[in-house]
Amino acid sequence: MKTVEISEATGPLSEYAEQAHQEALVVTAGGKPVAALVPIEDVDLESLSLGTNPDFLGLIETSRARCRPGAGISTDEMRKRLAARRQPVR
């Protein structure tokens, strides 16, 4: 991982993005990290956007807290329930 002080980061963004293809580049201000350029592969824009959205991440954490281990139902059970709803009514 490389670091660059923001006051010394005078090159074009494309130059720093090229460096980030190989390893993360952390931008610091007064020695403290403020931003990072990180290499990403096989990630679509929507997934990246959701994965960094504080509101979405909060929703996921709330959902995880509500579902205690063993309190939910299995995937197989959910499929059975959904299949039962699809049966034609006679």
trRosetta pair geometry for C-beta under 8 A, 3 or more apart (Angstrom, degrees):
i j d omega theta_ij theta_ji phi_ij phi_ji
1 23 5.7 -146 -91 159 39 113
1 24 4.7 -14 -123 69 93 100
1 25 7.6 177 -166 -85 67 26
1 26 6.2 33 169 -10 112 110
2 19 6.6 -61 48 161 148 128
2 23 6.2 107 -6 94 90 115
2 24 7.4 -175 34 95 65 53
2 25 5.0 -15 72 -114 100 73
2 26 7.2 -179 93 24 47 72
3 25 7.4 151 -98 -166 25 56
3 26 4.7 -28 -107 71 79 96
3 27 7.6 155 -159 -92 66 17
3 28 5.5 23 -175 -15 114 119
3 33 7.7 -98 -126 -92 113 87
4 8 6.0 -131 -177 84 85 101
4 9 4.9 97 132 -78 125 99
4 16 7.4 -103 25 -117 155 118
4 25 6.5 6 3 -179 109 102
4 26 7.5 163 24 83 63 48
4 27 5.8 -28 71 -110 86 64
4 28 7.2 173 82 21 34 81
5 8 4.5 66 68 16 93 108
5 9 7.0 -158 89 -24 43 86
5 27 7.9 82 -157 -164 11 62
5 28 5.4 -46 -105 73 54 93
5 29 7.4 107 -159 -99 70 33
5 31 7.7 -19 -104 -67 101 46
6 9 5.4 -48 -143 20 36 118
6 27 5.4 68 -79 175 83 104
6 28 6.6 -136 -21 82 82 38
6 29 4.9 -5 10 -83 130 82
6 34 6.7 -11 -52 46 132 136
7 29 7.9 101 -24 -125 86 69
9 16 6.9 21 -155 -73 111 141
9 27 6.1 -16 -46 -127 157 109
11 15 4.2 -62 145 60 130 149
11 16 6.5 145 84 -39 111 88
12 15 5.1 107 65 -5 75 100
12 16 7.8 -152 101 3 46 84
13 16 5.8 -61 -155 41 42 107
13 17 6.0 44 149 -24 74 107
14 17 5.4 -52 -142 37 33 115
14 18 6.5 40 155 -24 64 100
15 18 5.9 -52 -156 29 29 112
15 19 7.0 28 147 -16 61 103
16 19 5.5 -50 -153 34 39 114
16 20 6.4 41 148 -23 67 104
16 25 5.7 -157 -171 104 93 162
16 37 5.7 134 143 7 102 162
17 20 5.4 -53 -149 33 36 115
17 21 7.4 55 148 -36 60 86
17 37 6.2 -125 -100 -167 53 143
18 21 5.9 -33 -167 2 39 115
19 22 6.5 -66 -175 36 45 102
19 23 7.5 -46 158 56 76 73
19 25 5.3 71 105 -64 116 138
19 37 7.5 83 79 90 90 133
20 23 7.3 -98 -138 79 38 35
20 24 6.7 22 -137 -128 83 31
20 25 4.9 -90 -80 7 87 109
20 37 3.8 -93 -84 130 146 108
20 38 6.2 -123 -166 -97 113 5
20 39 5.6 174 151 -62 75 68
21 39 5.6 88 -143 -106 27 112
22 39 7.1 166 28 -56 12 137
23 39 7.2 -40 -91 -13 10 118
24 36 5.7 -9 -172 -173 109 114
24 37 6.9 160 -157 84 57 53
24 38 4.6 -10 -109 -106 93 79
24 39 7.1 -108 -69 3 58 77
25 36 6.8 153 80 -159 48 62
25 37 4.5 -1 56 55 101 102
25 38 7.8 -158 28 -71 61 44
26 33 5.0 -51 -177 -121 120 108
26 35 7.5 159 -158 88 53 46
26 36 4.9 -23 -105 -103 67 89
27 33 7.3 97 73 -151 47 63
27 34 5.7 -61 101 63 91 88
27 35 4.3 1 49 62 117 93
27 36 6.9 -155 15 -77 76 36
27 37 7.6 69 -26 -11 100 88
28 31 5.6 -2 165 -143 135 12
28 32 5.9 144 -157 65 90 27
28 33 5.5 -53 -97 -87 78 41
28 34 6.4 125 -134 5 27 87
29 32 6.0 -34 66 62 68 83
29 34 4.8 35 1 -27 108 139
33 36 6.8 7 -170 -57 119 98
40 43 4.8 -62 172 32 116 130
40 48 6.9 30 -162 -97 164 127
43 47 5.5 -125 -166 83 82 121
43 48 5.2 90 146 -59 120 100
44 47 5.1 90 59 11 78 103
44 48 7.1 -148 95 -4 39 91
45 48 5.7 -58 -147 40 32 112
45 49 6.1 35 155 -23 67 108
46 49 5.7 -54 -146 35 29 113
46 50 6.4 22 158 -12 64 107
47 50 6.0 -56 -144 41 29 106
47 51 5.9 26 159 -18 65 115
48 51 5.8 -61 -141 41 26 111
48 52 6.5 2 165 0 62 113
49 52 6.6 -79 -152 45 22 94
49 53 6.2 33 154 -41 64 111
50 53 5.5 -51 -141 17 33 119
50 56 5.0 -116 -160 143 75 169
51 56 7.9 -67 -65 96 18 132
51 57 7.7 66 -162 -73 34 102
52 57 8.0 -21 -159 -38 11 124
53 56 4.0 60 85 16 113 112
53 57 6.4 169 85 -12 57 86
54 57 5.6 -57 -141 41 32 111
54 58 6.1 37 157 -24 66 105
55 58 5.7 -54 -150 34 28 113
55 59 6.6 32 151 -21 62 104
56 59 5.6 -52 -152 32 34 114
56 60 6.6 34 151 -19 65 103
57 60 5.6 -50 -149 34 35 113
57 61 6.4 35 152 -18 65 104
58 61 5.7 -54 -147 37 33 110
58 62 6.3 34 154 -20 66 105
59 62 5.7 -53 -147 35 30 112
59 63 6.4 30 154 -18 63 107
60 63 5.7 -57 -150 37 30 112
60 64 6.3 31 153 -20 65 106
61 64 5.6 -53 -146 36 32 112
61 65 6.4 33 155 -21 65 105
62 65 5.8 -55 -150 34 30 111
62 66 6.6 29 153 -20 64 107
63 66 5.8 -56 -151 33 32 111
63 67 6.5 10 160 -4 66 111
64 67 6.3 -69 -145 45 29 97
67 71 5.8 -166 -162 71 56 114
67 72 5.3 15 -157 -51 114 113
68 71 4.2 80 60 -17 84 131
73 77 4.2 -104 170 86 111 135
73 78 5.8 137 100 -53 114 82
73 81 7.9 46 122 -12 158 136
74 77 4.6 100 55 5 80 100
74 78 7.1 -142 97 -4 45 85
75 78 5.7 -54 -150 36 34 112
75 79 6.4 36 152 -20 66 104
76 79 5.7 -54 -150 35 31 112
76 80 6.5 34 151 -21 64 104
77 80 5.6 -51 -150 33 34 113
77 81 6.5 33 153 -18 65 104
78 81 5.7 -55 -149 36 33 110
78 82 6.3 29 154 -16 66 107
79 82 5.8 -57 -145 40 31 109
79 83 6.1 32 155 -21 66 108
80 83 5.7 -55 -145 37 28 111
80 84 6.4 32 154 -24 63 104
81 84 5.7 -51 -150 30 31 113
81 85 6.9 32 151 -19 61 102
82 85 5.7 -53 -156 31 36 113
82 86 6.8 34 149 -21 65 106
83 86 5.7 -57 -154 32 37 113
83 87 7.4 55 148 -40 63 89
84 87 5.9 -32 -162 -1 40 116
